[in-house]
Structure formats: structure tokens, C-alpha cells
Amino acid sequence: MRILAVLLLALSAQAAWAEGDALSWLQRIHLAAEKLSYSGTFVYRSGDQAETLRIVHVVGRNGVHERLETLDGQPREIVRSGDEVKCYLPGSMTVKVDKQTDHRVFPALLPANLQDLGEYYEVIKGGVERVAGYDCQSIVLQPKDKMRYGHKMWADTNTGMLLKSQTFNDRNEVVEQFAFTQIAIGGKIDHGQLKSRFLAKSRAWRVENSGAVATSLAASGWSIKPELPGFKKVTEMKRTQGGSSEVGHVVFSDGLAAVSVFIEPIVNKTSLPQPGPSRQGAINIYSRRIAEHLVTVVGETPAESVKRISDSVEYRKP
């Protein structure tokens, strides 16, 4: 019995060390995205749709500056300077101006506080594989419940830079993927590459400013209290959207996955989407009508998680 107890203790210690080592890799991935400048091309796949994008990301004394542009389909550019984000849409001759929220996107997917992830995901260190010409350490985040997707990440063994990420469902099917096909990490990047190529033309375009401001929706009678383990409110604001300046926007996250709740006054009842669930690739959507408002919940999570958050939205006249 004593030998069995010692063996169990040794196996437990080994498992804890392995998870700690895997978490240290996640920390490297987070730091690389925060500290390194890079430029490259990656492919985004969601369902049967694919899109190729070029990114230039510069970290300097004046903060983070970034330009992201599509290389196929309808032209589109997103330029970020600090927390200001401008989206250039030449097809509609529109510039949309918004503020950066806490929700992170590829390749900066991970939060600073990684310890909480271990509570809801089993973090497993995989093998070394090649991505875009780099040797990469793979890390798997296996969900401990059915309220979130699983993830697999590949990080450059030298710098920790995230070069590939997959999201998979409970049937182990890949529902979303980001993967660099070419990337240059570090070094000096010409700041001219950060300017939109539509900058001169866009001076005559329509500008739509989200006017996002922090707010408390509770003061207007709204409450959202989802019984969803690990998901916490990270952002609450009002913004301009679709011609309305009274759109509430709340973001919940477990540190990796994010779910947005939009609460919008119903202006045109004839053009409302059908209530209930819908899906776009890895994104699940659920819509409800409450108190002459359309509540739309959008999340990079399984349909059940999105529905639970939607069902928790309530209105009581203040």
C-alpha cells in the first residue's frame, strides 16, 4: 500500500509539473504578442469560408500600432493606434471608428492572468511541429465542460510567437483556424507600412464613430446574470450601431472565449431577424425580443453557452 501511495504521489506531481510547463508556454505566447513587433500573412478559416490577411504589428515607445488588410474578396483594412481602431471599407466608402475592447484576437489571444484557464481547461503540452518554416511547440487546451470550445496552439520555440491556432468542438472537429503562411518576427519595421492605403481617398468618405462610452445598463433596467462557470463581465458600454445611439454592448469572457450581448431598440419591426439560434462557422448567435428591444448574443462558444447568456437577460422598468 505504501508503494502504491508513493507511485500515485509521484504521478500526481508529474502531472502537475507537466501542466505547469504547459502554462509557462502560454505565458510565453502572451508575452510575445505583447512585446514583439512582426509582419506576415495568415489564413483565417471558419466553416467552409477562408480569407487571407496581411498584418503589420509594431510595439514602440508610443504604444502598439497595427494594420490588418484582406488580400482576397472585398478589400478591407483595420488600422489600430493604441486603443483607437479604424476600419476602412472602400466598397461602401466608409470609415468606422471604434475603441479597442478587452476581447483579444489572433495572434494575441491570451490574457495576462493565465492561472484561471487551468480551472476550466486541461492544459496539455504537445509535440514540436513546423508552421510557416518555424519549429513550434504545440499546446492543447481541452475544455472541462461543454460550455466552451477546445483549442490547440502552435508557438515558435525561439520567441514564443503564436503562429497557428485551431478551435474545435466536442466532436473534435476544427471549426476555426488561424495560421501564418509567412512571418518575420522582430527587427525594424518601416512605420510607413502602418498607414492605410485608403488614407487619401477616405477623406471624402462617410465616417461612422461608434461613440462607445462606458455605462451601467442596470440603470436602464437591464440585468444579465448568466449561470455560466468561468465567464465574467469584462466590458459594458453603449455605442452607435445601425443608426441607433442606444445600443448596449456587454462582453463576457472566460479569459479565452468571448461572448457579446447587444441590446438594441426595435425601430423597424418588419426587418427584424427571426428569433432563436443561428450559426456562422465557429460563431453561435441567439436572438430574442424583450421589452421592444432586440437582444442578440454572439459568441465563440458552443450554442448552449450563447443560449444560456441570452436566457439570463431580463428587463425591469426602472
SULMO-V908743 format. One line per field, one symbol per residue. ss: DSSP state (H for helix, E for strand, L for the rest). phi: phi as a letter, one per 30 degrees, with the letter a starting at -180 (. if undefined). psi: psi as a letter, one per 40 degrees, with the letter a starting at -180 (. if undefined). A space follows every 10 residues. Layout:
# SULMO-V908743
ss: ???
phi: ???
psi: ???
This chain:
# SULMO-V908743
ss: LHHHHHHHHH HHHHHHHHHH HHHHHHHHHH HHHHHLLEEE EEEEEELLEE EEEEEEEEEE LLEEEEEEEE LLLLLLEEEE ELLEEEEEEL LLLEEEEEEL LLLLLLLLLL LLLLLLHHHH EEEEEEEEEE ELLEEEEEEE EEELLLLLLE EEEEEELLLL LEEEEEEELL LLLEEEEEEE EEEEELLLLL HHHHLLLLLL HHHHLEEEEL LLEELLHHHH LEEELLLLLL LEEEEEEEEE ELLEEEEEEE EEELLLLEEE EEEEELLLHH HLLLLEEEEE LLEEEEEEEE LLEEEEEEEL LLHHHHHHHH HLEEELLL
phi: .ddddddddd dddddddddd dddddddddd ddddcccabl bbccbbiccb bcbcbbbbcb dcjcbabbbd cbiddabbcc biccbcccbd echbcccbcd cddcbeccdc ddccdddddc bdcbdcccbc bhicdbdcbc ccdcbccbdc bbbbceddci ddcabbcbdd cicdcabcad caacciidcd dddddddced dddcddcccd hdbdabdddc jcbbbdcbej dbdcbbacbc ahiccccdbb ccbcjbdbbc ccbbddccdd cddddjdabb idccbbcbcb hibccbcbbd beeddddddd dddbbbed
psi: dddddddddd dddddddddd dddddddddd dddddiiiia hihhhhbeii hhihhhhhha deahiihhii eiahiiihhh hbehhhhhgd defihhhiih aehiihegdi idhedddede ihhhhaahih hfeihhhihh hhieaeeiii ihihhhddee hheihihiae efhheihhhh dhihhaihhh edeehheedd dedeihhhhd fhiiihddde eiihghghhe hihdhhiiih hfehefhihh hiieediihh hhhhhhdhee eiihiaiiig behiihiihh ffihhhhhif iidddddddd dehihhh.
